[in-house]
């Protein structure tokens, strides 16, 4: 059974400790499915992409997820289907007052040829084929479908072989016939997938998140990746679909909304913690 439990003990002290942005996943030889359970202070990942499809369940966290050019605050119970080579990142907010909430997160991965060549061309798989095509922009799952998918996903860490295959197929079937799903990224999102460039995006993103309560200067961000301010602005927009000020503002607004909804901190303290 391909089960990997990640318990990050700390955040990286330097950007050189970050993992490569292109992630190579090892699927189980037995059933072709990779299952990761993450429990700790962080998700242990960065802005990355991989050819495998990914279904995620965030049972507990207080932070944000970025799928393509969409940045959204995380809520407990969040379920997402990520398409092949769609850049994505999940981050716990470790800089908010009161510290980070513990992460409890699960994700499963499977390749397009997981069940052999041509399986998606079977008549019975046409709904699933269309679902996976839609997943190129990411799919957020809501309503009773979300509840049913969570229940099925909770079985997967303890399953192996055929039972696990059947469970994943059941999840895909439920998603493919549900009207409780919505695409996440913009239809025009088409990033340039270069692992070296994604590492530079991560370097900037990590810096912004660690210094969200401070004044962040475009010139300093550009220096981090050895670009001029103008070239850096164009680079960031091309790789993430967002402007630098827009990205920073969305992170700050997301943190402020979470703290207002989930804590009793004074508004002035929340304002300072969000820059």
N, C-alpha and C positions, 0 to 999 in steps of 0.2 A: 504494500500500500504506500503510495507516494504522499506521505503526510509530513509536513515540516512545520514545527512550532517555533516561531521567532519571538524571542523575548528581549528586545533591545534594551541594554542596560543604560545607555546614555546616547545623547546626540553626538554627531561627529564634532571633534574639536577643530578640525580644519576641513576645508573643502576638498582636499586631496583624499580624504577618507571615503568620499561618496562613491557608491558603486557605479559602474558604467551605465549609461542611459539605455543602451540596447540590452534587453534582458533575455538571456538564453535559458529556457525552461526545460527541465528534465521530466518527462511524463512517465508514469508508471508503465513498466513493460507489461504488466498484467492486464491493465484496462485502459491505458492511454490517457489517463486523467491525472493532472497534478493538483493536489489539494494543499493549500497553505493556511495555517491558523496563526494569527499574529496576536500576541497578548503582551502588553508592556506600555511604556510611556509614549512610544512613537510607532508609526506604521512601518518604519524601517525601509522606506522606499523613496525614490526621487521621481522627477518628471521623466517618464520612460515609455517605451513601446516594445511590442513583441508581436510576432506573427500569429500567436495563439489567440483564440477568443477567451474572454475572462468574464466570469460571473462573480460578483462580490456581494457580501453581506456584512454590513457594519453594525454589529450589535451594540457597541458602545464606543463613543469618542466625542470630542468637542473640538471641531476644527473645520476643515473644508476639503472639498474634492475638486480637482480640475480635470475635466474630460474635454479634449479638444480645446476650443476657445471658451468653454463655459466654466465659470467659477461659482461654486454653490456651497453654502454652509452645510455641514454634515449634521444629520439627525440620527439618533438611535433607530435601528431598523432599516436603514437605507439599503436598497437593493439596486444594483446596476449591472447591465450587460455591456461589456466593452468589446468593440470589434477588432479585427486583425489590424495591427500596426497603427492603432489610434492612440496618440500620446495621452497619458493620464498620470495623475498623482493624487495621493491621499495624504493629508497632513493633519496631525493633531496640534492644537494651539497650545504650545508649551510656554508662551510668553504672557498669557492672560493672568490677571490677578487671581490668586488662589491656586495657581499651578495647573498642570495638565491633568485632564481626566484620563483614567486608565483606558487603553485601547483594547477592544475585543473585536477582531475582524477576521473574516474568512474569505478566501477566494479560491475558485477552481479554474483551471485552464485546460483547454483541449484544442488540438489542431484541426484545420479544415478537413484533413484526410484521416481524422481520428478513427473512423470506422471503416477505413479503406477508401480507395478511389471510387468516385461515382455514387456514394451513398446518398448525397444530397439530390441526386437526379432521380431517385425513386419517386413514383407518384405520391406515396404516402408521406414524403418528406418535403413537399413543395411549400407548405406553410413555414416549416423550419428554415428552409432555404431563403425565403423572403425575410424572415426574422433576422437571420445573420447578415443579410445584405443591409437591412436597416441599421444594424449594430455598427456600421462603419462610422456613424455619428454618435454612438453611445445610446443606450436605452435606459431610462429610469422607470422602475416598476412601482406601482401604487396599489391601493385598495386591497380587496380580498386576494388578488393574485399575489401581491407582495407577501401576505400572510402565508399563503400556501407554499410559495417558493422558499420562504425562510424555514418552514417546517421540513421541507424536503432537504434543504441544504444542511440542516443540523444532523442528518443521518450520514452524510457522506464521509466524515472523518473515520467512522467506525465500519464503513463498508469497504469491500474490495471485490475485484472481479466483476462478474455479471450483475450482481445486485447494484453495484455502484454505477455501472453503465445504464441500467434501467432507470435509476433515480435521475441521472443527468438528462436522459432522453425525456423523462416525465417533466422535468423543469422546462426544457426547451419546448415541449408540446404546449404546456400551460402558457408560456410566454407568447408562443406563435399564434394562439387563438384568442388571446386576451385583448380587450379594449382599454385596459388600465395601464398602458405603457405610453411613454412619450420620448421622442428623441431629445438628445441633450445638446450637442454641438450645433453650430450654425451650418446650414446646408452648403455654404460656400467655403467651409473650412477645409483647407488642403495644405497641410504643413510640409515643409521640406525635411525629410527624415534622414538626418545625418547625426550619428552618435556623438561626434565631437561637438556639434552645435548644441545638442541637447545637454551635454555636460556644462556648457557655458550658460545655458538657460537655468540649469539647476543651481549653479554657483550664485547667480543673481537672485534667484527665487529664495534660496536659503538665507542669503544676507537680508533681504527685505523682511522675511518673516521674523528673523531674530532682532531686527531693529525697527519693528513696526511702531513702537512708541516714541521714536525719535524722528528728527528731520532727516529725510533721505534725499540725497542730491543725485541728480542724473549723472553729473560728471564723475562722481565716485563709483557709481554702478558701471559706467563705461570703462573706468580704469581697471575694474576687477577682471574684465575680459579683454583688456588691451585694445579697445576700440575708441574712436572719437565719439562724443555725445551724439552727433547726427547719425553716424553709422550704427551706433548701438541701438538707437531708437528704431531705425529701419529693421535691424536684425531681430529685435525682440518682437516687433509687430509681425514680421514674416513667419517667425517660428511659433508664436502663441496665438496669433489673431487678436492680440490686445495691445493697447498702448501702455507704456510704462506707468504714467499717472493713473490710467484706468485700472490697471492691475493692482496698484497700491491702494487706491481708494476702495476697490471691491473687498480687499482683505480687511481694511480698517472698518468698513461698514459691517461686514460679516461678523467681526469680533464684537463690535458694539452691540449689534442685534442679539447675539448669543448672550452676552453679559447682562443686557437689560432683561432678557426673558428668563434667564436661568439663575441669576444671583440677585442679592439685595445691596450690591455695592452702590455708593453714591454716584450720581451722574458725573460729577467732576472727576472722580477717580477713574470711571470708565472712559471719559474723554481723554484723560492723560495717557491711559494704557493703550489707546488707539491712535495716538499721535495727533 
